[in-house]
Structure formats: structure tokens, C-alpha cells
Amino acid sequence: MKHKATGRPRGRPVKLPPDLPEQIMRDLESRMDAATRLVEPQQKAMSKRLSVSRSSLRRKIEVLRKDGFIETKYIPSETDSGNIRRVYKLLKSPADLHVGS
């Protein structure tokens, strides 16, 4: 049964896409600053683009972090507000996901 407001089916998908880590890496790489290899997480927008829940996305990102594909950095914001931004630094490319397999 489809949800009236969004038209999307109710509940979670039957299973996650098998290439979700590669999709995450490609999405991050497409938005990455080439000079610094840093990218803003934007997990809410990325979960919509990839059609997965934010919790599933966070779990896969944590696996990518543990496997050495992504590093979390904390950078002071440009203003003097004392805020800190969280960004990801891509250490490997999406093509490297298949090398270890």
C-alpha cells in the first residue's frame, strides 16, 4: 500500500542494495572538494537520493570508516562562533571497494 502524501510504499525495503557502500562512495566523491578530498556528510539528502533510511546509511558509513575508506574530520567553522563542522575525508575511491573482494 502506498503512502498518500509521498506515493512511496510503507515500511522499509525488502533488502538493502548489495552495492550500497559503492553508491555511498560515489555520492560522496561527486560532491567532494578535489583539492582537499573533504565532503559535507548531508546524510538526510543522501539517504533520499539513495532511497535508504538514515540509520542504514549511518551503519554503512561506519563500516566504510572502519575499513579505511572514510575518515571523519572536525573543522572549526569560518565564523568566530566556536562551532565545529563535521566533514568526511575520502581516503580511497569507490573503485577500491572491489580490490579487496
Phi and psi restraints in degrees (range 20) as a CNS / XPLOR table:
assign (resid 1 and name C) (resid 2 and name N)
       (resid 2 and name CA) (resid 2 and name C) 1.0 -90.0 20.0 2
assign (resid 2 and name N) (resid 2 and name CA)
       (resid 2 and name C) (resid 3 and name N) 1.0 146.7 20.0 2
assign (resid 2 and name C) (resid 3 and name N)
       (resid 3 and name CA) (resid 3 and name C) 1.0 -74.3 20.0 2
assign (resid 3 and name N) (resid 3 and name CA)
       (resid 3 and name C) (resid 4 and name N) 1.0 134.9 20.0 2
assign (resid 3 and name C) (resid 4 and name N)
       (resid 4 and name CA) (resid 4 and name C) 1.0 -65.1 20.0 2
assign (resid 4 and name N) (resid 4 and name CA)
       (resid 4 and name C) (resid 5 and name N) 1.0 -41.1 20.0 2
assign (resid 4 and name C) (resid 5 and name N)
       (resid 5 and name CA) (resid 5 and name C) 1.0 -73.6 20.0 2
assign (resid 5 and name N) (resid 5 and name CA)
       (resid 5 and name C) (resid 6 and name N) 1.0 -40.6 20.0 2
assign (resid 5 and name C) (resid 6 and name N)
       (resid 6 and name CA) (resid 6 and name C) 1.0 -105.5 20.0 2
assign (resid 6 and name N) (resid 6 and name CA)
       (resid 6 and name C) (resid 7 and name N) 1.0 -21.5 20.0 2
assign (resid 6 and name C) (resid 7 and name N)
       (resid 7 and name CA) (resid 7 and name C) 1.0 82.2 20.0 2
assign (resid 7 and name N) (resid 7 and name CA)
       (resid 7 and name C) (resid 8 and name N) 1.0 -0.6 20.0 2
assign (resid 7 and name C) (resid 8 and name N)
       (resid 8 and name CA) (resid 8 and name C) 1.0 -87.9 20.0 2
assign (resid 8 and name N) (resid 8 and name CA)
       (resid 8 and name C) (resid 9 and name N) 1.0 151.3 20.0 2
assign (resid 8 and name C) (resid 9 and name N)
       (resid 9 and name CA) (resid 9 and name C) 1.0 -65.8 20.0 2
assign (resid 9 and name N) (resid 9 and name CA)
       (resid 9 and name C) (resid 10 and name N) 1.0 152.5 20.0 2
assign (resid 9 and name C) (resid 10 and name N)
       (resid 10 and name CA) (resid 10 and name C) 1.0 -77.1 20.0 2
assign (resid 10 and name N) (resid 10 and name CA)
       (resid 10 and name C) (resid 11 and name N) 1.0 151.9 20.0 2
assign (resid 10 and name C) (resid 11 and name N)
       (resid 11 and name CA) (resid 11 and name C) 1.0 81.9 20.0 2
assign (resid 11 and name N) (resid 11 and name CA)
       (resid 11 and name C) (resid 12 and name N) 1.0 -178.8 20.0 2
assign (resid 11 and name C) (resid 12 and name N)
       (resid 12 and name CA) (resid 12 and name C) 1.0 -87.5 20.0 2
assign (resid 12 and name N) (resid 12 and name CA)
       (resid 12 and name C) (resid 13 and name N) 1.0 161.6 20.0 2
assign (resid 12 and name C) (resid 13 and name N)
       (resid 13 and name CA) (resid 13 and name C) 1.0 -66.1 20.0 2
assign (resid 13 and name N) (resid 13 and name CA)
       (resid 13 and name C) (resid 14 and name N) 1.0 161.3 20.0 2
assign (resid 13 and name C) (resid 14 and name N)
       (resid 14 and name CA) (resid 14 and name C) 1.0 -58.5 20.0 2
assign (resid 14 and name N) (resid 14 and name CA)
       (resid 14 and name C) (resid 15 and name N) 1.0 -45.1 20.0 2
assign (resid 14 and name C) (resid 15 and name N)
       (resid 15 and name CA) (resid 15 and name C) 1.0 -153.5 20.0 2
assign (resid 15 and name N) (resid 15 and name CA)
       (resid 15 and name C) (resid 16 and name N) 1.0 159.5 20.0 2
assign (resid 15 and name C) (resid 16 and name N)
       (resid 16 and name CA) (resid 16 and name C) 1.0 -75.8 20.0 2
assign (resid 16 and name N) (resid 16 and name CA)
       (resid 16 and name C) (resid 17 and name N) 1.0 151.5 20.0 2
assign (resid 16 and name C) (resid 17 and name N)
       (resid 17 and name CA) (resid 17 and name C) 1.0 -61.4 20.0 2
assign (resid 17 and name N) (resid 17 and name CA)
       (resid 17 and name C) (resid 18 and name N) 1.0 138.3 20.0 2
assign (resid 17 and name C) (resid 18 and name N)
       (resid 18 and name CA) (resid 18 and name C) 1.0 -65.6 20.0 2
assign (resid 18 and name N) (resid 18 and name CA)
       (resid 18 and name C) (resid 19 and name N) 1.0 -23.6 20.0 2
assign (resid 18 and name C) (resid 19 and name N)
       (resid 19 and name CA) (resid 19 and name C) 1.0 -101.3 20.0 2
assign (resid 19 and name N) (resid 19 and name CA)
       (resid 19 and name C) (resid 20 and name N) 1.0 26.5 20.0 2
assign (resid 19 and name C) (resid 20 and name N)
       (resid 20 and name CA) (resid 20 and name C) 1.0 -58.1 20.0 2
assign (resid 20 and name N) (resid 20 and name CA)
       (resid 20 and name C) (resid 21 and name N) 1.0 -43.7 20.0 2
assign (resid 20 and name C) (resid 21 and name N)
       (resid 21 and name CA) (resid 21 and name C) 1.0 -58.6 20.0 2
assign (resid 21 and name N) (resid 21 and name CA)
       (resid 21 and name C) (resid 22 and name N) 1.0 -38.3 20.0 2
assign (resid 21 and name C) (resid 22 and name N)
       (resid 22 and name CA) (resid 22 and name C) 1.0 -67.8 20.0 2
assign (resid 22 and name N) (resid 22 and name CA)
       (resid 22 and name C) (resid 23 and name N) 1.0 -40.1 20.0 2
assign (resid 22 and name C) (resid 23 and name N)
       (resid 23 and name CA) (resid 23 and name C) 1.0 -62.8 20.0 2
assign (resid 23 and name N) (resid 23 and name CA)
       (resid 23 and name C) (resid 24 and name N) 1.0 -40.7 20.0 2
assign (resid 23 and name C) (resid 24 and name N)
       (resid 24 and name CA) (resid 24 and name C) 1.0 -62.8 20.0 2
assign (resid 24 and name N) (resid 24 and name CA)
       (resid 24 and name C) (resid 25 and name N) 1.0 -46.8 20.0 2
assign (resid 24 and name C) (resid 25 and name N)
       (resid 25 and name CA) (resid 25 and name C) 1.0 -63.0 20.0 2
assign (resid 25 and name N) (resid 25 and name CA)
       (resid 25 and name C) (resid 26 and name N) 1.0 -41.2 20.0 2
assign (resid 25 and name C) (resid 26 and name N)
       (resid 26 and name CA) (resid 26 and name C) 1.0 -64.3 20.0 2
assign (resid 26 and name N) (resid 26 and name CA)
       (resid 26 and name C) (resid 27 and name N) 1.0 -40.2 20.0 2
assign (resid 26 and name C) (resid 27 and name N)
       (resid 27 and name CA) (resid 27 and name C) 1.0 -64.4 20.0 2
assign (resid 27 and name N) (resid 27 and name CA)
       (resid 27 and name C) (resid 28 and name N) 1.0 -45.5 20.0 2
assign (resid 27 and name C) (resid 28 and name N)
       (resid 28 and name CA) (resid 28 and name C) 1.0 -64.4 20.0 2
assign (resid 28 and name N) (resid 28 and name CA)
       (resid 28 and name C) (resid 29 and name N) 1.0 -42.0 20.0 2
assign (resid 28 and name C) (resid 29 and name N)
       (resid 29 and name CA) (resid 29 and name C) 1.0 -64.5 20.0 2
assign (resid 29 and name N) (resid 29 and name CA)
       (resid 29 and name C) (resid 30 and name N) 1.0 -34.1 20.0 2
assign (resid 29 and name C) (resid 30 and name N)
       (resid 30 and name CA) (resid 30 and name C) 1.0 -68.1 20.0 2
assign (resid 30 and name N) (resid 30 and name CA)
       (resid 30 and name C) (resid 31 and name N) 1.0 -23.9 20.0 2
assign (resid 30 and name C) (resid 31 and name N)
       (resid 31 and name CA) (resid 31 and name C) 1.0 -105.6 20.0 2
assign (resid 31 and name N) (resid 31 and name CA)
       (resid 31 and name C) (resid 32 and name N) 1.0 2.4 20.0 2
assign (resid 31 and name C) (resid 32 and name N)
       (resid 32 and name CA) (resid 32 and name C) 1.0 -74.3 20.0 2
assign (resid 32 and name N) (resid 32 and name CA)
       (resid 32 and name C) (resid 33 and name N) 1.0 145.4 20.0 2
assign (resid 32 and name C) (resid 33 and name N)
       (resid 33 and name CA) (resid 33 and name C) 1.0 -78.2 20.0 2
assign (resid 33 and name N) (resid 33 and name CA)
       (resid 33 and name C) (resid 34 and name N) 1.0 118.2 20.0 2
assign (resid 33 and name C) (resid 34 and name N)
       (resid 34 and name CA) (resid 34 and name C) 1.0 -63.6 20.0 2
assign (resid 34 and name N) (resid 34 and name CA)
       (resid 34 and name C) (resid 35 and name N) 1.0 -32.2 20.0 2
assign (resid 34 and name C) (resid 35 and name N)
       (resid 35 and name CA) (resid 35 and name C) 1.0 -72.6 20.0 2
assign (resid 35 and name N) (resid 35 and name CA)
       (resid 35 and name C) (resid 36 and name N) 1.0 -42.1 20.0 2
assign (resid 35 and name C) (resid 36 and name N)
       (resid 36 and name CA) (resid 36 and name C) 1.0 -103.1 20.0 2
assign (resid 36 and name N) (resid 36 and name CA)
       (resid 36 and name C) (resid 37 and name N) 1.0 -15.5 20.0 2
assign (resid 36 and name C) (resid 37 and name N)
       (resid 37 and name CA) (resid 37 and name C) 1.0 63.3 20.0 2
assign (resid 37 and name N) (resid 37 and name CA)
       (resid 37 and name C) (resid 38 and name N) 1.0 25.0 20.0 2
assign (resid 37 and name C) (resid 38 and name N)
       (resid 38 and name CA) (resid 38 and name C) 1.0 -99.4 20.0 2
assign (resid 38 and name N) (resid 38 and name CA)
       (resid 38 and name C) (resid 39 and name N) 1.0 148.1 20.0 2
assign (resid 38 and name C) (resid 39 and name N)
       (resid 39 and name CA) (resid 39 and name C) 1.0 -147.0 20.0 2
assign (resid 39 and name N) (resid 39 and name CA)
       (resid 39 and name C) (resid 40 and name N) 1.0 142.1 20.0 2
assign (resid 39 and name C) (resid 40 and name N)
       (resid 40 and name CA) (resid 40 and name C) 1.0 -72.0 20.0 2
assign (resid 40 and name N) (resid 40 and name CA)
       (resid 40 and name C) (resid 41 and name N) 1.0 138.5 20.0 2
assign (resid 40 and name C) (resid 41 and name N)
       (resid 41 and name CA) (resid 41 and name C) 1.0 -61.8 20.0 2
assign (resid 41 and name N) (resid 41 and name CA)
       (resid 41 and name C) (resid 42 and name N) 1.0 -50.3 20.0 2
assign (resid 41 and name C) (resid 42 and name N)
       (resid 42 and name CA) (resid 42 and name C) 1.0 44.8 20.0 2
assign (resid 42 and name N) (resid 42 and name CA)
       (resid 42 and name C) (resid 43 and name N) 1.0 53.1 20.0 2
assign (resid 42 and name C) (resid 43 and name N)
       (resid 43 and name CA) (resid 43 and name C) 1.0 -64.4 20.0 2
assign (resid 43 and name N) (resid 43 and name CA)
       (resid 43 and name C) (resid 44 and name N) 1.0 -35.4 20.0 2
assign (resid 43 and name C) (resid 44 and name N)
       (resid 44 and name CA) (resid 44 and name C) 1.0 -64.4 20.0 2
assign (resid 44 and name N) (resid 44 and name CA)
       (resid 44 and name C) (resid 45 and name N) 1.0 -48.2 20.0 2
assign (resid 44 and name C) (resid 45 and name N)
       (resid 45 and name CA) (resid 45 and name C) 1.0 -67.2 20.0 2
assign (resid 45 and name N) (resid 45 and name CA)
       (resid 45 and name C) (resid 46 and name N) 1.0 -38.9 20.0 2
assign (resid 45 and name C) (resid 46 and name N)
       (resid 46 and name CA) (resid 46 and name C) 1.0 -66.1 20.0 2
assign (resid 46 and name N) (resid 46 and name CA)
       (resid 46 and name C) (resid 47 and name N) 1.0 -38.4 20.0 2
assign (resid 46 and name C) (resid 47 and name N)
       (resid 47 and name CA) (resid 47 and name C) 1.0 -64.3 20.0 2
assign (resid 47 and name N) (resid 47 and name CA)
       (resid 47 and name C) (resid 48 and name N) 1.0 -35.2 20.0 2
assign (resid 47 and name C) (resid 48 and name N)
       (resid 48 and name CA) (resid 48 and name C) 1.0 -68.5 20.0 2
assign (resid 48 and name N) (resid 48 and name CA)
       (resid 48 and name C) (resid 49 and name N) 1.0 -43.8 20.0 2
assign (resid 48 and name C) (resid 49 and name N)
       (resid 49 and name CA) (resid 49 and name C) 1.0 -62.3 20.0 2
assign (resid 49 and name N) (resid 49 and name CA)
       (resid 49 and name C) (resid 50 and name N) 1.0 -37.0 20.0 2
assign (resid 49 and name C) (resid 50 and name N)
       (resid 50 and name CA) (resid 50 and name C) 1.0 -93.2 20.0 2
assign (resid 50 and name N) (resid 50 and name CA)
       (resid 50 and name C) (resid 51 and name N) 1.0 -3.6 20.0 2
assign (resid 50 and name C) (resid 51 and name N)
       (resid 51 and name CA) (resid 51 and name C) 1.0 58.6 20.0 2
assign (resid 51 and name N) (resid 51 and name CA)
       (resid 51 and name C) (resid 52 and name N) 1.0 46.2 20.0 2
assign (resid 51 and name C) (resid 52 and name N)
       (resid 52 and name CA) (resid 52 and name C) 1.0 -133.4 20.0 2
assign (resid 52 and name N) (resid 52 and name CA)
       (resid 52 and name C) (resid 53 and name N) 1.0 163.2 20.0 2
assign (resid 52 and name C) (resid 53 and name N)
       (resid 53 and name CA) (resid 53 and name C) 1.0 -74.9 20.0 2
assign (resid 53 and name N) (resid 53 and name CA)
       (resid 53 and name C) (resid 54 and name N) 1.0 159.1 20.0 2
assign (resid 53 and name C) (resid 54 and name N)
       (resid 54 and name CA) (resid 54 and name C) 1.0 -65.2 20.0 2
assign (resid 54 and name N) (resid 54 and name CA)
       (resid 54 and name C) (resid 55 and name N) 1.0 -34.8 20.0 2
assign (resid 54 and name C) (resid 55 and name N)
       (resid 55 and name CA) (resid 55 and name C) 1.0 -67.6 20.0 2
assign (resid 55 and name N) (resid 55 and name CA)
       (resid 55 and name C) (resid 56 and name N) 1.0 -39.5 20.0 2
assign (resid 55 and name C) (resid 56 and name N)
       (resid 56 and name CA) (resid 56 and name C) 1.0 -64.9 20.0 2
assign (resid 56 and name N) (resid 56 and name CA)
       (resid 56 and name C) (resid 57 and name N) 1.0 -40.3 20.0 2
assign (resid 56 and name C) (resid 57 and name N)
       (resid 57 and name CA) (resid 57 and name C) 1.0 -62.7 20.0 2
assign (resid 57 and name N) (resid 57 and name CA)
       (resid 57 and name C) (resid 58 and name N) 1.0 -45.4 20.0 2
assign (resid 57 and name C) (resid 58 and name N)
       (resid 58 and name CA) (resid 58 and name C) 1.0 -61.8 20.0 2
assign (resid 58 and name N) (resid 58 and name CA)
       (resid 58 and name C) (resid 59 and name N) 1.0 -39.9 20.0 2
assign (resid 58 and name C) (resid 59 and name N)
       (resid 59 and name CA) (resid 59 and name C) 1.0 -63.4 20.0 2
assign (resid 59 and name N) (resid 59 and name CA)
       (resid 59 and name C) (resid 60 and name N) 1.0 -43.2 20.0 2
assign (resid 59 and name C) (resid 60 and name N)
       (resid 60 and name CA) (resid 60 and name C) 1.0 -69.0 20.0 2
assign (resid 60 and name N) (resid 60 and name CA)
       (resid 60 and name C) (resid 61 and name N) 1.0 -36.7 20.0 2
assign (resid 60 and name C) (resid 61 and name N)
       (resid 61 and name CA) (resid 61 and name C) 1.0 -64.8 20.0 2
assign (resid 61 and name N) (resid 61 and name CA)
       (resid 61 and name C) (resid 62 and name N) 1.0 -38.3 20.0 2
assign (resid 61 and name C) (resid 62 and name N)
       (resid 62 and name CA) (resid 62 and name C) 1.0 -63.0 20.0 2
assign (resid 62 and name N) (resid 62 and name CA)
       (resid 62 and name C) (resid 63 and name N) 1.0 -39.5 20.0 2
assign (resid 62 and name C) (resid 63 and name N)
       (resid 63 and name CA) (resid 63 and name C) 1.0 -64.0 20.0 2
assign (resid 63 and name N) (resid 63 and name CA)
       (resid 63 and name C) (resid 64 and name N) 1.0 -43.1 20.0 2
assign (resid 63 and name C) (resid 64 and name N)
       (resid 64 and name CA) (resid 64 and name C) 1.0 -63.3 20.0 2
assign (resid 64 and name N) (resid 64 and name CA)
       (resid 64 and name C) (resid 65 and name N) 1.0 -36.6 20.0 2
assign (resid 64 and name C) (resid 65 and name N)
       (resid 65 and name CA) (resid 65 and name C) 1.0 -63.6 20.0 2
assign (resid 65 and name N) (resid 65 and name CA)
       (resid 65 and name C) (resid 66 and name N) 1.0 -46.8 20.0 2
assign (resid 65 and name C) (resid 66 and name N)
       (resid 66 and name CA) (resid 66 and name C) 1.0 -65.3 20.0 2
assign (resid 66 and name N) (resid 66 and name CA)
       (resid 66 and name C) (resid 67 and name N) 1.0 -31.7 20.0 2
assign (resid 66 and name C) (resid 67 and name N)
       (resid 67 and name CA) (resid 67 and name C) 1.0 -83.3 20.0 2
assign (resid 67 and name N) (resid 67 and name CA)
       (resid 67 and name C) (resid 68 and name N) 1.0 -2.1 20.0 2
assign (resid 67 and name C) (resid 68 and name N)
       (resid 68 and name CA) (resid 68 and name C) 1.0 86.2 20.0 2
assign (resid 68 and name N) (resid 68 and name CA)
       (resid 68 and name C) (resid 69 and name N) 1.0 19.9 20.0 2
assign (resid 68 and name C) (resid 69 and name N)
       (resid 69 and name CA) (resid 69 and name C) 1.0 -90.2 20.0 2
assign (resid 69 and name N) (resid 69 and name CA)
       (resid 69 and name C) (resid 70 and name N) 1.0 -30.9 20.0 2
assign (resid 69 and name C) (resid 70 and name N)
       (resid 70 and name CA) (resid 70 and name C) 1.0 -130.3 20.0 2
assign (resid 70 and name N) (resid 70 and name CA)
       (resid 70 and name C) (resid 71 and name N) 1.0 143.1 20.0 2
assign (resid 70 and name C) (resid 71 and name N)
       (resid 71 and name CA) (resid 71 and name C) 1.0 -124.7 20.0 2
assign (resid 71 and name N) (resid 71 and name CA)
       (resid 71 and name C) (resid 72 and name N) 1.0 134.6 20.0 2
assign (resid 71 and name C) (resid 72 and name N)
       (resid 72 and name CA) (resid 72 and name C) 1.0 -88.1 20.0 2
assign (resid 72 and name N) (resid 72 and name CA)
       (resid 72 and name C) (resid 73 and name N) 1.0 129.9 20.0 2
assign (resid 72 and name C) (resid 73 and name N)
       (resid 73 and name CA) (resid 73 and name C) 1.0 -120.1 20.0 2
assign (resid 73 and name N) (resid 73 and name CA)
       (resid 73 and name C) (resid 74 and name N) 1.0 149.7 20.0 2
assign (resid 73 and name C) (resid 74 and name N)
       (resid 74 and name CA) (resid 74 and name C) 1.0 -120.5 20.0 2
assign (resid 74 and name N) (resid 74 and name CA)
       (resid 74 and name C) (resid 75 and name N) 1.0 119.2 20.0 2
assign (resid 74 and name C) (resid 75 and name N)
       (resid 75 and name CA) (resid 75 and name C) 1.0 -119.3 20.0 2
assign (resid 75 and name N) (resid 75 and name CA)
       (resid 75 and name C) (resid 76 and name N) 1.0 132.8 20.0 2
assign (resid 75 and name C) (resid 76 and name N)
       (resid 76 and name CA) (resid 76 and name C) 1.0 -61.8 20.0 2
assign (resid 76 and name N) (resid 76 and name CA)
       (resid 76 and name C) (resid 77 and name N) 1.0 141.0 20.0 2
assign (resid 76 and name C) (resid 77 and name N)
       (resid 77 and name CA) (resid 77 and name C) 1.0 -67.9 20.0 2
assign (resid 77 and name N) (resid 77 and name CA)
       (resid 77 and name C) (resid 78 and name N) 1.0 162.0 20.0 2
assign (resid 77 and name C) (resid 78 and name N)
       (resid 78 and name CA) (resid 78 and name C) 1.0 -67.2 20.0 2
assign (resid 78 and name N) (resid 78 and name CA)
       (resid 78 and name C) (resid 79 and name N) 1.0 -29.1 20.0 2
assign (resid 78 and name C) (resid 79 and name N)
       (resid 79 and name CA) (resid 79 and name C) 1.0 -83.4 20.0 2
assign (resid 79 and name N) (resid 79 and name CA)
       (resid 79 and name C) (resid 80 and name N) 1.0 168.2 20.0 2
assign (resid 79 and name C) (resid 80 and name N)
       (resid 80 and name CA) (resid 80 and name C) 1.0 -88.3 20.0 2
assign (resid 80 and name N) (resid 80 and name CA)
       (resid 80 and name C) (resid 81 and name N) 1.0 28.6 20.0 2
assign (resid 80 and name C) (resid 81 and name N)
       (resid 81 and name CA) (resid 81 and name C) 1.0 -78.4 20.0 2
assign (resid 81 and name N) (resid 81 and name CA)
       (resid 81 and name C) (resid 82 and name N) 1.0 -12.7 20.0 2
assign (resid 81 and name C) (resid 82 and name N)
       (resid 82 and name CA) (resid 82 and name C) 1.0 84.3 20.0 2
assign (resid 82 and name N) (resid 82 and name CA)
       (resid 82 and name C) (resid 83 and name N) 1.0 3.5 20.0 2
assign (resid 82 and name C) (resid 83 and name N)
       (resid 83 and name CA) (resid 83 and name C) 1.0 -76.0 20.0 2
assign (resid 83 and name N) (resid 83 and name CA)
       (resid 83 and name C) (resid 84 and name N) 1.0 154.2 20.0 2
assign (resid 83 and name C) (resid 84 and name N)
       (resid 84 and name CA) (resid 84 and name C) 1.0 -122.1 20.0 2
assign (resid 84 and name N) (resid 84 and name CA)
       (resid 84 and name C) (resid 85 and name N) 1.0 133.9 20.0 2
assign (resid 84 and name C) (resid 85 and name N)
       (resid 85 and name CA) (resid 85 and name C) 1.0 -96.4 20.0 2
assign (resid 85 and name N) (resid 85 and name CA)
       (resid 85 and name C) (resid 86 and name N) 1.0 140.4 20.0 2
assign (resid 85 and name C) (resid 86 and name N)
       (resid 86 and name CA) (resid 86 and name C) 1.0 -97.8 20.0 2
assign (resid 86 and name N) (resid 86 and name CA)
       (resid 86 and name C) (resid 87 and name N) 1.0 128.9 20.0 2
assign (resid 86 and name C) (resid 87 and name N)
       (resid 87 and name CA) (resid 87 and name C) 1.0 -134.0 20.0 2
assign (resid 87 and name N) (resid 87 and name CA)
       (resid 87 and name C) (resid 88 and name N) 1.0 161.6 20.0 2
assign (resid 87 and name C) (resid 88 and name N)
       (resid 88 and name CA) (resid 88 and name C) 1.0 -105.8 20.0 2
assign (resid 88 and name N) (resid 88 and name CA)
       (resid 88 and name C) (resid 89 and name N) 1.0 142.3 20.0 2
assign (resid 88 and name C) (resid 89 and name N)
       (resid 89 and name CA) (resid 89 and name C) 1.0 -110.6 20.0 2
assign (resid 89 and name N) (resid 89 and name CA)
       (resid 89 and name C) (resid 90 and name N) 1.0 123.4 20.0 2
assign (resid 89 and name C) (resid 90 and name N)
       (resid 90 and name CA) (resid 90 and name C) 1.0 -81.9 20.0 2
assign (resid 90 and name N) (resid 90 and name CA)
       (resid 90 and name C) (resid 91 and name N) 1.0 121.0 20.0 2
assign (resid 90 and name C) (resid 91 and name N)
       (resid 91 and name CA) (resid 91 and name C) 1.0 -93.9 20.0 2
assign (resid 91 and name N) (resid 91 and name CA)
       (resid 91 and name C) (resid 92 and name N) 1.0 -25.0 20.0 2
assign (resid 91 and name C) (resid 92 and name N)
       (resid 92 and name CA) (resid 92 and name C) 1.0 -136.1 20.0 2
assign (resid 92 and name N) (resid 92 and name CA)
       (resid 92 and name C) (resid 93 and name N) 1.0 167.0 20.0 2
assign (resid 92 and name C) (resid 93 and name N)
       (resid 93 and name CA) (resid 93 and name C) 1.0 -96.2 20.0 2
assign (resid 93 and name N) (resid 93 and name CA)
       (resid 93 and name C) (resid 94 and name N) 1.0 164.7 20.0 2
assign (resid 93 and name C) (resid 94 and name N)
       (resid 94 and name CA) (resid 94 and name C) 1.0 -58.7 20.0 2
assign (resid 94 and name N) (resid 94 and name CA)
       (resid 94 and name C) (resid 95 and name N) 1.0 -28.9 20.0 2
assign (resid 94 and name C) (resid 95 and name N)
       (resid 95 and name CA) (resid 95 and name C) 1.0 -64.5 20.0 2
assign (resid 95 and name N) (resid 95 and name CA)
       (resid 95 and name C) (resid 96 and name N) 1.0 -26.5 20.0 2
assign (resid 95 and name C) (resid 96 and name N)
       (resid 96 and name CA) (resid 96 and name C) 1.0 -71.7 20.0 2
assign (resid 96 and name N) (resid 96 and name CA)
       (resid 96 and name C) (resid 97 and name N) 1.0 -14.2 20.0 2
assign (resid 96 and name C) (resid 97 and name N)
       (resid 97 and name CA) (resid 97 and name C) 1.0 -63.3 20.0 2
assign (resid 97 and name N) (resid 97 and name CA)
       (resid 97 and name C) (resid 98 and name N) 1.0 -31.7 20.0 2
assign (resid 97 and name C) (resid 98 and name N)
       (resid 98 and name CA) (resid 98 and name C) 1.0 -87.5 20.0 2
assign (resid 98 and name N) (resid 98 and name CA)
       (resid 98 and name C) (resid 99 and name N) 1.0 -15.2 20.0 2
assign (resid 98 and name C) (resid 99 and name N)
       (resid 99 and name CA) (resid 99 and name C) 1.0 -66.6 20.0 2
assign (resid 99 and name N) (resid 99 and name CA)
       (resid 99 and name C) (resid 100 and name N) 1.0 -41.2 20.0 2
assign (resid 99 and name C) (resid 100 and name N)
       (resid 100 and name CA) (resid 100 and name C) 1.0 -76.1 20.0 2
assign (resid 100 and name N) (resid 100 and name CA)
       (resid 100 and name C) (resid 101 and name N) 1.0 -14.7 20.0 2
